[in-house]
Amino acid sequence: MNRFLLATFSISLLLSCSSNKEESDPIFRKLEMNQTGISFENQLVESDSLNYFTYAYIYMGGGVSAGDINNDGLIDLFFTGNMVPNKLYLNKGNMTFEDISESAGISGDDRWYTGTTMADVNHDGLLDIYCSVGGRYGIKENQLFINNGDNTFTEKAEAYGLADPGNSVQATFFDYDLDGDLDMYLTNYPPTRFDAPNSFYYFKQQYPKPLETDKLYRNDGDGFTDVTKEAGLVTFGLSLSATVGDLNKDGWPDIYVSNDFSTPDYLFVNNQDGTFSEVVRQVTKNTAFYGMGADIADFNNDEMLDILQVDMTANVNRRSKANMASMNPDLFWSTVNSGFHYQYMQNSLQLNNGLLYDSLPDFSNISRLAGVSSTDWSWGPLFADLDNDGWKDIFISNGTRREINNRDFFLNWEKEGRPMDNLLERSQTIPSEPIDNFVFRNNQDLTFSQMNETWGISFEGFSNGSVYADLDNDG
C-alpha cells in the first residue's frame, strides 16, 4: 500500500509516494507548491511585545489534519495558523488542491490556533473540523466547524458545549464509553514558567484548577458534557498530546497523555464504567522528560499496542553539547522523590509485554535498543507502514525556529544579569538552525534504520504538525 506523507513546518511540504522497481530507488519525491497548489506558511511575526522572552511558547507551531470533507473519495487537507489564516485545501485529484478556506468559512479569526482534528462530531456522515486555541492573549475558546455538506462550515463550538477556554494543544475524538458516538479528550498546556521548581508542579498536581486540567467531554447526542471530574481525570500537566488505544486488550480504549517538563505522563486505563485509573508508574519503568507528541500502534506485529513518545535530545554530538539540558542529579531525584516518575531526556518506545496483575499492561522502554532514542527537537511522531511491507515504520517531525536551549546564548545572558531590555533584538540573536525530520524503517526485529536519504524524505526546516494519508488513491 503506497502512501503519501505530509509534514508542516514554516511552509508546507508535500511528499508523494511512487512505485519503484529497484530497491535502491527513493519511494518518495517532493512536490513543489506550483504543482500541488498548497502554499500554506505558518509565518510568525515577532515584535517587542511578542517574542520568546514575552511568550515562551511562541515556537510550538500549528497543526494539520486530513480527511474527505465532501465525500468525493479524495482526502482533503486543513492547516491551522498561529498568526495567519487557517487553510482548507480541497483535493481535486492528481495531487492538486484548491484553496477553499474563505468560501468554506473556515479561515478563522485572530485566535492563536494550535492543533486540529477532523471527526464526524454530530454523526451525520460528514467530517467536521475542531480547532484548538492557545496564545498569550486574546480569545481562547476553541472552535468547532460543523460541515454543512456543501463545502461550507458553520462554527458551533458553544452550541455543542466544546468552546473550551483553556490553553489547548490537541483534541482526540474517540468513543470512550462504547455508546456509538465520538467523545473528546482535550489536552491543555497551562502557561507555566520554564524554571518552575518541582514544588510548584507538586502543588499544582495536588490542587489542579478547572481551567488548567485536560478535559473529557462526553457526547450526549445533542451536545457534549464536561465529565472530567466524574471520570477521575482532573489533573495538572503541561500536556502536548493524547493518543488512544486499547492497551490492555479488554475492548475498551485507554488514553496516554504526554506531558512536558517535570509533570509525569499519564496512562489512563478505562474502567468500563465511565471512569479511568492512572497507572503510568505501575506499567512503565520510565518515560521521556520533555514529553512532546506520542502515537500508539502495534509496531512488532504481536497483536499488542505499543507507545512511541518523542523528546528533545539531539542525535549528533555538536548539537547535543550546544543544546544540552542541565545534568543535575539533585533535580532528578527531587523529581522522583516528589512522587513523579523516572523521566529521562530521550524518546521512549514502550514495548507492550502483555498483561500484569489486575489486567494491566507491562511496558519496557526499548528506544535505545531500537535506535530511535534521539531525534533532536521532535514534535509529531507517526507510526505508518511507509514501504508497504506490513510493518509500522516511524516518521518524526522535527525542529524549532530558535534554539531556546542553546547553552552559550543563555549563559552569556545570565552573565549580563538577564537584562529585559531590547527583547525583540535579543530574541533574534538566539541561534536558529533548520534540521531534518526523521524517517525510520522497521527492521522487523525490534530495531529501526534511518531512511531519510534512501527513501527521498529529506528536507531541512522547522516541522511541527504532521499527518499521513493516501492523497492520490493509489493504495
ZIGI-V680914 format. One record per helix or strand of 3 or more residues. SS is the DSSP state (hx for helix, st for strand). FROM is the first residue (numbers start at 1). LEN is the number of residues. If there is no record, write none. Layout:
ss->{SS/SS}
from->{FROM/FROM}
len->{LEN/LEN}
This chain:
ss->{st/st/st/hx/st/st/st/st/hx/st/st/st/st/hx/st/st/hx/st/st/st/st/st/st/hx/st/st/hx/hx/st/hx/st/hx/st/st/hx/hx/st/st/hx/st}
from->{4/11/28/33/64/76/87/96/101/112/128/143/153/157/168/183/198/215/224/238/254/266/276/280/294/306/317/329/348/357/361/367/378/393/407/423/438/448/452/466}
len->{5/7/4/4/4/4/7/4/4/8/7/5/3/4/7/7/9/5/3/8/7/5/3/4/4/4/6/9/8/3/5/4/7/6/9/5/5/3/4/4}
